[in-house]
Amino acid sequence: MVGSVPVGGDAPVSVQSMTTTVTADINATLQQIAELTASGCQIVRVAVPSQDDAEALPIIAKKSQIPVIADIHFQPKYVFAAIDAGCAAVRVNPGNIKKFDDKVGEIARAAAGAGVPIRIGVNAGSLDPRLLQKYGKATPEALVESALWECSLFEEHGFRDIKISVKHNDPVVMINAYRLLAQQCDYPLHLGVTEAGPAFQGTVKSAVAFGALLAEGIGDTIRVSLSAPPVEEVKVGTQILESLGLRERGLEIVSCPSCGRAQVDVYTLAEQVQAGLEGMKVPLRVAVMGCVVNGPGEAREADLGVASGNGKGQIFVKGEVIKTVPESQIVETLIEEALRIAEEMGVEIDLDDEDAPGPQVTVG
C-alpha cells in the first residue's frame, strides 16, 4: 500500500509522474501536483537532491492530494528525512547513493517503523560500477542482478515492503529486463522507459514497452518519461492503460485515416470534434468517418458517429440513424448529441477543464 493507492497483487495498474519544479519551492511544487492530480495522476514523485528540498517534504507530503514519493539519489540521510516527513514511499537509486549498503539496516528499521515502502530504482545510466565492470554495459541481466542484490540486503533485515524498477532507454532491453525480473521475484514492479525522449518518440517507445509487458501481466505502476510537461506523461500513461483495457475508457474518437474515397475533410472534422469535446469525462466512443465503405459500419458500432459523403453526414446514435445534416453542421451536431448522451448517463460535464486528459484518438 502506497498512501491510499494500493500497488501490486490484484490492484489496478496506477499512473505516476514526477514534478519538474524545485522541490524546495513548496508553492510551485504543490501547484504542479494539483495539476497532475487533475489530469489523473495517482502517485507523484519529487526530487530531493538538497537539504532545502528535504526540509520542504513535510508540508508537501501533508498537503498533496495524492501520495508523494521522495526520489533519493546521492545522500542516504535524505532517505531518513523523507520517512520522517511522512512521504508515502521512498525511491532509492543504489547506483548513486554512497555507502548505501552500510545504511540498509538503518533504512529498513526506519521504513518498517513508519510503514513506508521502498522502491529500489535501478537505472541503466547509474548502474552500480561493480556490475558495469562485470557485464560491460547495462544488460538486462546486470539491471536485474543489481535490483535483486539490493533487495536481498533489505530482506536480511526482514524488510520486504519493496517495489522494483529496472529502467533503460532501449525498450527491447527494458522489456527483457522486466521479464527476467518477473521470473525471479514477486515484488510489485514499476515500469518505465527511462529518458524516453521528446513527446512523440517517448510516447511510441513507452507504449511499445508497456504494452508488451502489461499484456503479459507484468507491471503494477507506470511512468511515461517524456521531455515534455509532466501532465502530458499522465495523459499518455492513462491512454495506454485504457487501450489495454486496464482502466475504464474515457472519451474515444475513432476516425478513418482518409483515402481517395473520402468526400469530406476527415482530418479537420476529427480535430474539431476532439477539440469540442476536450475535457469530457464520459466513457463514450465517437466515430468520425469519411466515406460510405467503412463509415456506416463504424458509426453504427460506436455510441455516437457520423458517416459522411456528398456534402452531408448521417448521424448515428447507438446504431440507429437519427438524422442527416449538412456537412457544415456535423461537428455541432456530434457535440450536441455527445452532451445529451452524457447528461442521460448522469455524468458531470466540464468541457472547460484544461487539465483533464484529452480524448483517445484511434485512427485506423
GULUMDO-718859 format. One line per 10 residues: number of its first residue (from 1); their letters; for each residue x, y, z negated of C-alpha. Coordinates in steps of 0.1 Angstrom, whole numbers. Layout:
REM GULUMDO-718859
NUM) a) X:Y:Z; ...
This chain:
REM GULUMDO-718859
1) mvgsvpvggd) 0:0:0; 14:34:10; -6:60:-8; -42:55:3; -32:38:36; -28:0:35; 1:-13:55; 7:-49:65; -14:-80:62; -48:-76:78
11) apvsvqsmtt) -47:-38:75; -53:-18:108; -22:-5:125; -16:30:114; -1:60:133; 28:80:118; 46:111:128; 73:134:114; 73:171:106; 97:193:126
21) tvtadinatl) 98:221:100; 125:227:75; 110:208:45; 122:234:21; 97:258:39; 68:245:19; 41:265:36; 52:257:71; 56:221:63; 21:218:48
31) qqiaeltasg) 6:237:77; 22:212:101; 10:183:80; -25:197:82; -23:199:120; -11:163:121; -39:152:98; -65:168:120; -50:151:151; -54:117:135
41) cqivrvavps) -20:111:119; -23:88:89; 12:89:73; 37:116:77; 75:116:72; 95:146:61; 133:150:64; 153:155:32; 189:164:41; 194:190:13
51) qddaealpii) 188:198:-23; 163:225:-13; 143:200:7; 143:176:-23; 130:203:-46; 101:210:-22; 89:174:-23; 67:176:-54; 45:203:-40; 44:188:-6
61) akksqipvia) 35:153:-18; 8:167:-41; -9:190:-15; -6:169:16; -38:153:28; -20:122:39; 7:100:23; 42:116:26; 73:95:32; 107:111:24
71) dihfqpkyvf) 133:104:50; 168:100:34; 199:96:54; 230:108:36; 226:112:-2; 213:84:-25; 204:110:-51; 176:122:-29; 160:88:-30; 155:92:-67
81) aaidagcaav) 143:128:-62; 117:116:-37; 105:89:-61; 102:113:-90; 84:138:-67; 55:114:-61; 62:106:-25; 41:77:-12; 72:59:2; 109:65:9
91) rvnpgnikkf) 127:57:41; 164:50:38; 190:46:65; 216:22:52; 240:30:80; 243:67:69; 240:66:31; 274:64:15; 277:39:-14; 242:27:-7
101) ddkvgeiara) 249:-9:-16; 261:2:-50; 229:21:-57; 204:-6:-47; 198:-18:-82; 190:16:-95; 168:24:-65; 149:-9:-69; 142:-2:-105; 131:34:-99
111) aagagvpiri) 109:24:-70; 93:-5:-87; 86:15:-118; 68:42:-97; 52:17:-73; 69:33:-44; 76:12:-13; 110:14:5; 114:14:43; 147:0:55
121) gvnagsldpr) 151:21:86; 178:8:109; 186:29:140; 209:20:169; 226:54:166; 235:49:129; 242:12:126; 265:1:98; 301:3:111; 307:-32:99
131) llqkygkatp) 281:-46:122; 291:-24:151; 326:-39:148; 311:-74:147; 288:-72:176; 304:-45:197; 272:-25:201; 237:-22:187; 223:-55:199; 190:-69:187
141) ealvesalwe) 210:-93:165; 230:-65:150; 199:-45:142; 181:-74:126; 212:-85:106; 216:-50:92; 179:-48:81; 178:-83:66; 211:-77:48; 198:-46:31
151) cslfeehgfr) 165:-63:23; 185:-91:6; 202:-66:-17; 168:-54:-29; 155:-90:-32; 184:-97:-56; 168:-73:-79; 133:-87:-75; 121:-59:-53; 100:-68:-22
161) dikisvkhnd) 78:-38:-16; 96:-32:16; 89:-22:52; 114:-25:80; 121:-7:113; 148:-16:138; 147:12:164; 165:15:197; 162:39:226; 160:10:251
171) pvvminayrl) 126:-6:250; 139:-40:260; 165:-41:232; 138:-28:208; 113:-54:218; 138:-82:214; 149:-69:180; 114:-68:166; 106:-102:180; 137:-116:163
181) laqqcdyplh) 129:-98:131; 93:-110:130; 106:-146:133; 128:-142:103; 107:-122:78; 71:-114:67; 77:-78:57; 55:-51:73; 72:-37:104; 72:-1:115
191) lgvteagpaf) 76:2:153; 94:29:171; 115:35:203; 139:60:188; 149:91:208; 124:80:234; 128:113:253; 106:141:268; 68:136:267; 63:117:299
201) qgtvksavaf) 93:94:297; 88:88:259; 52:80:264; 59:54:290; 87:38:270; 67:37:238; 36:24:255; 55:-4:271; 73:-14:239; 44:-11:216
211) gallaegigd) 20:-28:240; 42:-58:243; 47:-62:206; 13:-53:193; -3:-77:218; 17:-104:201; 6:-93:167; 39:-77:158; 38:-43:141; 19:-26:113
221) tirvslsapp) 27:11:118; 39:30:148; 56:63:156; 59:77:191; 92:96:191; 89:124:216; 108:156:224; 75:174:220; 53:188:192; 45:161:167
231) veevkvgtqi) 8:164:173; 15:150:208; 31:120:192; -1:113:173; -23:117:204; -2:92:224; 0:67:195; -37:69:190; -44:63:227; -20:33:227
241) leslglrerg) -39:17:198; -73:24:215; -61:9:247; -52:-23:229; -85:-24:211; -67:-19:177; -86:13:170; -121:23:178; -122:40:212; -130:77:213
251) leivscpscg) -139:96:244; -126:78:275; -127:92:310; -125:67:339; -117:83:372; -106:70:406; -71:78:420; -88:91:452; -82:79:487; -93:86:523
261) raqvdvytla) -128:76:514; -133:103:488; -157:130:497; -151:152:467; -121:166:448; -119:138:422; -88:153:405; -104:186:399; -137:170:387; -119:147:363
271) eqvqaglegm) -98:175:349; -128:198:344; -148:171:327; -119:163:304; -114:200:296; -151:205:289; -153:175:265; -119:181:248; -122:175:211; -154:155:214
281) kvplrvavmg) -152:128:187; -175:101:201; -169:66:215; -182:74:250; -169:62:284; -174:87:312; -168:76:348; -160:103:374; -159:85:408; -154:99:442
291) cvvngpgear) -169:75:468; -196:50:475; -174:19:474; -165:16:437; -182:47:425; -218:34:418; -205:2:401; -180:20:378; -206:47:370; -232:21:362
301) eadlgvasgn) -208:3:338; -199:34:319; -220:51:292; -222:81:315; -210:86:350; -212:101:384; -208:86:419; -201:114:443; -204:119:480; -219:141:507
311) gkgqifvkge) -218:172:486; -238:157:457; -235:133:428; -257:106:413; -257:108:375; -258:75:357; -267:71:320; -264:36:306; -265:20:340; -295:40:354
321) viktvpesqi) -296:69:378; -313:97:360; -308:125:386; -289:136:417; -273:170:416; -253:192:439; -215:189:437; -213:223:421; -234:211:391; -217:177:385
331) vetlieealr) -193:189:357; -220:210:340; -245:181:341; -220:155:328; -211:177:299; -248:184:290; -256:147:291; -225:138:270; -236:163:244; -271:149:245
341) iaeemgveid) -259:113:241; -236:123:212; -265:140:195; -287:109:198; -258:89:183; -257:113:153; -221:122:160; -208:155:148; -199:176:179; -170:201:177
351) lddedapgpq) -156:209:211; -136:238:197; -113:215:176; -80:222:193; -61:197:171; -84:168:179; -69:141:201; -79:146:237; -100:120:256; -83:90:271
361) vtvg) -79:92:308; -78:60:328; -70:64:364; -74:33:384
